[in-house]
C-alpha cells in the first residue's frame, strides 16, 4: 500500500513499536500514515495539476502519476492516479527474477468547512492489480481489487481549546491467484517441483515403509497432469472511532475516546492432485 501513495499527499508518518498498542492491538510494529488535509485557498478558487513519471530500465519498470488538486476558501479536493507496470528484473549475476506486475491506484479526497471550527473530510481509495509474480512464493496474484471509503468530522476551537474527531471507514479487498505461471517450475526457482517430488515419494512406500517401484504404483504420476493450485481471499474492515480533547492550559490536555471495529478475513486454497491420485 505504501508504494502506491504519492509522497506529495503524505502529511506525516507515525511508527508505533510493539508488542501492543491500545488502538491497534498486538503486533510487531505499526505504521500510521496521515494523508494531507484537502487544501484551502483564501484568494479564490484554484485548480492545479502535477504530472510525474519514473522509469527503471532494469525490468522495464514504469510509474506514471497525475495529481489533481484545488478548491476555494471553504472546500478543497485532491485526486492522485497512478499506473505501474514492470517485468522480470535481472539480478547482479544476470539471473532473471520473476517479478512482473501491473497495478493501478486512485487516492482521492474532498473536504468542506462546516463553520470556522469544523470541517468534513471524505476519502476514497481504489487499487487494482493483475499478473503479479512473486519469486519463490507458492501463489502468484492474477487479480486483486481493493476499495476503501472513509469519512472524518473534525472540530477544533483554538479559543477554548476544545476539539473532537469522529472517523468512520469501510474497506474491502478481494484477490485470486494460482500456480500456472511458467516461473513456478523454473529450475532456478523450484517451487512446485518440490511438491511434485513429495507427492511422488509418498506413493512409493507402503504401510510398512517398504519402497514401491514406480512401475508398480497403483496410480503412477502423470507428467501431463502436474500438481496445480488456486487461491482466493477477502479482507473486510469497517469501524467508527471518536475522541474528545480539552486543553486545560499550555502544558496539560485531557482526552478520551472509543472505537468499534469489525474485521473479517478468509483465504481459500484448492489443489488438484489428479496427476498423482486418480
N, C-alpha and C positions, 0 to 999 in steps of 0.2 A: 504493500500500500504506500509506503513512504516514497518509493521510487516514482510514484505517479502523481506526486504533489509538486506543483510549481513552487520553487523556493520563494518566489515573489509573494505567494499567498500565505506563507507561514508567519504568524505573529511571534510565537515563542514555543519552545520545546521544554518540557519538564521530564526529568528522569527520576523515577522512584525505585529505590533498591528494595529487594525482597527481604525476607521471605513472605511478608504480608503487609498489605495496606488496608486501611479502613474502607476506602472507597472501592478499590479494585479487587480485594480478596487476596488469595495466596498466589505466589508466582516468583520466579527468579528476579524479574525486574519489569518495570512498566514504563512505556514511553507515551507521554500525553502531548499531542501536537495541537496547539490552538491556531486555527486559521485566522487571518486578519478580519476585522470587522468590515462591513461594507463601507465604502468611502462616502464622505460628505464634502460639498463644495459651497463655500459661503458667498462666492461671487457669481452664482448662477449655474445653470446646467452645463455639465461637461461629459464628453464621451472620449474614451481612449482605446487604443489597440496596440498590443505588444505581440510581435512575431519572433519566434526563435527556432533554430534548428541545430541539431548536433549530429555529427557523422563520425563513425568509427569504422575505419577500413577493415579491421580485423573482425570478420564475421558479417561484414556488410550491414552494421547496425546503424539505424537512423532513428532520430527522435525529433518530431516536428510538433510545435505547440503554438497556440494562439490564445491570448488572454484579452477579453473584452471587459472593460470596467468603466464606471462613470456614475452619474447621479446628479443630485442637486443639494439644496440646503437641508431637506428633511428625508431624503431617501437616497439609496445607493445600491449598486449591483456589481457583480463580477461573474465571469464565466471563463473557465480555463478548459480548453480542448487539447488533448494530446494524443498522438499516434506514434507507437513504437513498433519497429519490426527489425528482426535480426535472424541470422542463420548461424550455423556451426562456426565457432571461432577456433583459431589454431593456437595450441599451447607453444611454449618455447622450443620444444623438440619437434614441432610440426604436427603433433597429434591433433586431429580434429575432435573437438569436444561437442557431443550432441547438445545443443542449447538453442535451437531455433525458437522463435516466439513471434506473436502478432497480437498487439494489445491496443485498445482504445480506452481513453478515460475522459470523464467530464466532471469537473468540480465547480459548482456554482453556488451563488448566494444572492439574496436580495434582502434589504433591510428598510424599515420605516421608523421614523421618530413618532411616537405616540404623543409625547409632550417634551418639555425641556429636560426631563429626568428619566424618561422611559423610552425604550426602543424595542422593536421586534425584529429578530433575525431568522430567516428561513434558509436552509442549506440543502442542496440535493447533490448526491454523488452517484456516478454510474461508472462501472468498469466492466469491460468485456474483453476476453482474450480467447484465442484458439490456437491450435497447432503448437503448443508449448512443450518442448522436450526437456527432460530432467536427466542429466547424465548419471548413470549408476543407480537411479531410483527405479522402483518397481513399475509405477504407472506414469504415463505422460498425461497431460491435460488436453483433451480435444476441444473442450468448450467450458467457459466459466463466465457467469454473469453475476454482478453484484450491484444492488441498488440500495441507497440509504437516504432517508429524509429526516431532518432534524429541525426543531423549532425552539427558539430561545426568547424568553421575555426577560429583559434586563432593566433594572431600575437602580439609579444611584443619585442621591441628593447630596451634593457637595456641601450644602449649608448645614444640614442636620447630621450628616454622616451616616444616614440610614440607607441600606441597599438590600435588594433581593434579586434572585435569579431563579427562573424556572426553565428547565430544559426537558424536552421530550424527543424521543427518537424511535425509529424503526429501521432495521437493516436486515437484508436477506441476501444470501449468496448461494448459488447453485453451481455445481460443476459436474463434469463427467469426463472419463478418460479410459484408456485401455493400454494393452501391451503390444499393439500391432506394428509399431514403428520398427523399421529395419535396424535402427540403432540399438534396440533392446537385445539383439543377438549378434552384435559385432564381437569379433574375437578379442578386441581390446577393452570392451565393456560387456563382459559375460554375465548379464543379469539373469536372463531366462534359461540359459544353458545349464545353470546350476540346478534350477527347478527340474528341468528335463532329466538330468542325471540322477537327481534324488528320487524322482518318481520311478525311474527305471530300476534303480538299485533296490527300492522297496519290494519290487515284484520278484527280485532274483533270490530271495530267501524264503524258505517255508517256515512253518510254525516252529520248527526245531532249529532255525537259523542255518539250515543246510543250503548251500548255493545251488541255484537252478539255472542251467544254461539258457541263453536267450531263445534258442530254438525250441525249448520245451515249455516256454511260458504259455499259460492259457490265453493270455492277451498280450502278444508281443507289441512293443512300442511301434506306433505307426509314424514314420518320419513325415508323412504328408499331413498329419493332424497333430501338430505340436501343442504344448501347453498354451492356453490362452486365458486372459483375464480381463474383466472390465470393472470399472468403479464409478460410482456416482455418490454425491453427497449434498448436504444442505446445512446451512447455519443461519439461524434467525436470532436476532437480538432486538428487544424493544424495552422501553422503560421511561420513567419520569424521575427527574431529580430536582429538588427545590432547596434553597438555602437563604437564610436571612442573616445579615450582619449589622451591627451598630457600633460605630466608633465612640468610645467613651471619652477619650482625649487623644492627644497626639501619639501616645505610646500604647494605648490599650484599645483592643477591639474584642467584642463578644459576638459569637455567632452560633447558629445551629442549623441543621438541615437533615434531610432524609431522602432516600431514593428507593424506588421499587423497580426491579428489572426482571425480565423474562428472557431466558436463553434456551434454545433448542439446537441440538447438533446431532447429525447422524451420517454415517458412511456405510454404504453397501458395496460389498465386493462379490463378484461372481466368477467362477472358474470352470473352464471346460477341460475335463480330464479324459475325454473320449478317446484320445490317442493312446492312452495308457490302460484304461479300463473300458471294456466295451459297454 
